[in-house]
Amino acid sequence: MKAEAVAVLEPLWQGVLAPERVAAGNGATCELPAVPESVGEARHFTRATLQRWDLSALRDSVELVASELVTNALRYAVPIGAPGAPVRLSLVRWTSRVVCAVRDPSGVAPIAKDPDFVAETGRGLHLVDSFSENWGWHPLSGAGKVVWALFLTPGGAL
C-alpha cells in the first residue's frame, strides 16, 4: 500500500468512523440489522450519499463495494437475525478520496478465496480489489473489525 494511503487511513484506525465523530458534511453512517434486505439498504444509502456529495461518478464502484462488504459482514461475521444493528456502513470524504468502511462485531480477518468462476459465491473480495484503489481491514480495540476500501475522487491527485 502506498504510504499516502496509510497516512490517509490512520484516523480510521483511531475510531474516526464512530458515528459521533463523523462530521455531517464529510461523512455518513448507516446502521444495518442482520437481515438480507440490509444489502439493498446499503446500496441505496451509498447512492444517496454520493449524490449528495456530487460524486455520482463513483456511484457504481462504491455501491458495488459497499454491497460486497456488507454481504460479507452479514454472511461471515453476524448470524442472520441477530438482534440490533451489528453492522455499520460508513462513507467518509477524506482528502482526495472516499473511504467506504464496514464495521462488524467479528475479529476474524476477511480472506480472499482463490477465484472459482463457476461457484456462486467467493468472488466478493476480488471485486472489492478490482473496483477500489486499495482495501484492507483493521481490528478494533475491544471487539470487531473494520473492513475498508479506498476510492480516488474525480480530479483527486495521487
NUNU-266921 format. One line per 4 residues: number of its first residue (from 1); for each residue x, y, z of C-alpha. Coordinates in nm, 2 decimals, decimal comma. Each point is the difference from the previous one (the first is absolute). Layout:
N
NUM> X/Y/Z | ...
end
This chain:
158
1> 0,00/0,00/0,00 | 0,12/0,35/-0,08 | 0,13/0,20/0,30 | -0,25/0,27/-0,07
5> -0,29/-0,25/0,02 | 0,13/-0,12/0,34 | 0,01/0,36/0,12 | -0,35/0,07/-0,13
9> -0,14/-0,30/0,18 | 0,18/0,04/0,33 | -0,30/0,20/0,15 | -0,23/-0,29/-0,10
13> 0,20/-0,23/0,22 | -0,03/0,26/0,28 | -0,38/-0,02/0,00 | -0,09/0,29/-0,23
17> -0,28/-0,20/-0,14 | -0,19/0,00/0,33 | -0,34/0,16/-0,09 | 0,05/0,27/0,26
21> 0,33/0,10/-0,16 | -0,09/0,00/-0,37 | -0,06/0,36/-0,11 | -0,33/0,05/-0,16
25> 0,14/0,15/-0,32 | 0,29/-0,24/-0,04 | -0,15/-0,33/0,11 | -0,31/-0,20/0,03
29> -0,08/-0,32/0,20 | -0,27/-0,26/-0,04 | -0,08/-0,26/0,26 | -0,11/-0,33/-0,15
33> -0,19/-0,29/0,16 | 0,09/-0,36/-0,07 | -0,26/-0,06/-0,27 | 0,05/-0,06/-0,37
37> -0,18/0,32/-0,09 | 0,29/0,20/0,15 | 0,21/-0,05/-0,31 | -0,26/0,19/-0,21
41> -0,02/0,27/0,27 | 0,39/0,03/-0,01 | -0,02/0,06/-0,38 | -0,27/0,26/0,04
45> 0,19/0,18/0,28 | 0,32/0,00/-0,21 | -0,18/0,13/-0,31 | -0,18/0,28/0,19
49> 0,32/0,10/0,19 | 0,21/0,03/-0,31 | -0,27/0,20/-0,18 | -0,02/0,24/0,29
53> 0,38/0,04/-0,02 | -0,01/0,05/-0,37 | 0,21/-0,31/-0,05 | -0,24/-0,20/-0,22
57> 0,30/-0,09/-0,22 | 0,11/-0,24/0,28 | -0,35/-0,14/0,04 | 0,03/-0,34/-0,18
61> 0,34/-0,09/0,15 | -0,08/0,11/0,36 | -0,35/-0,15/-0,01 | 0,13/-0,33/-0,11
65> 0,28/-0,01/0,26 | -0,24/0,11/0,28 | -0,23/-0,28/-0,10 | 0,28/-0,26/0,00
69> 0,14/0,12/0,34 | -0,35/0,00/0,16 | -0,08/-0,34/-0,15 | 0,33/-0,14/0,14
73> -0,07/0,14/0,35 | -0,35/-0,14/0,00 | 0,11/-0,34/-0,14 | 0,32/-0,06/0,21
77> 0,00/0,24/0,30 | -0,36/0,01/0,12 | -0,27/-0,27/0,01 | -0,31/0,10/-0,20
81> -0,27/0,12/0,23 | 0,24/0,11/0,28 | -0,16/0,27/0,21 | 0,08/0,37/-0,05
85> 0,21/0,15/-0,28 | 0,33/-0,18/0,02 | 0,14/0,14/-0,33 | 0,09/0,36/-0,06
89> 0,06/0,14/-0,35 | 0,19/0,33/-0,01 | 0,10/0,22/-0,29 | 0,25/0,27/0,06
93> 0,15/0,26/-0,23 | 0,36/0,02/0,11 | 0,25/0,22/-0,19 | -0,03/-0,10/-0,37
97> -0,17/-0,33/0,08 | -0,32/-0,17/0,11 | 0,03/-0,27/0,26 | -0,26/-0,27/0,01
101> 0,02/-0,19/0,33 | -0,21/-0,27/0,16 | 0,03/-0,07/0,37 | -0,11/-0,34/0,14
105> 0,03/-0,18/0,33 | 0,23/-0,27/-0,12 | 0,38/0,01/0,05 | 0,06/-0,26/-0,28
109> 0,19/0,14/-0,30 | -0,16/0,00/-0,34 | 0,16/-0,26/-0,23 | 0,00/0,03/-0,38
113> -0,07/-0,35/-0,13 | 0,16/-0,13/-0,32 | -0,23/0,09/-0,28 | -0,24/-0,27/-0,11
117> -0,19/0,14/-0,29 | -0,27/-0,27/0,00 | -0,07/0,04/0,38 | -0,30/0,21/0,10
121> 0,20/0,17/0,28 | 0,36/0,08/0,09 | 0,09/0,29/-0,24 | -0,11/0,30/0,22
125> 0,34/0,10/0,12 | 0,14/-0,03/-0,35 | -0,27/0,25/-0,11 | 0,10/0,23/0,28
129> 0,36/-0,02/-0,10 | -0,09/0,06/-0,37 | -0,23/0,30/0,06 | 0,18/0,18/0,27
133> 0,34/0,18/0,01 | 0,09/-0,21/0,31 | -0,17/-0,20/0,27 | 0,08/-0,16/0,33
137> -0,12/-0,06/0,35 | 0,10/0,10/0,35 | -0,10/-0,16/0,34 | -0,17/0,24/0,24
141> 0,09/0,02/0,36 | -0,24/-0,19/0,21 | -0,18/-0,21/-0,26 | -0,07/0,00/-0,37
145> 0,17/0,14/-0,31 | -0,04/0,25/-0,27 | 0,05/-0,10/-0,37 | 0,07/0,29/-0,22
149> 0,04/0,09/-0,37 | 0,15/0,32/-0,14 | -0,12/0,19/-0,31 | 0,18/0,29/-0,17
153> -0,25/0,28/-0,06 | -0,03/0,14/-0,35 | 0,28/0,26/-0,04 | 0,17/-0,13/0,32
157> 0,38/0,00/-0,01 | 0,20/-0,30/0,09
end
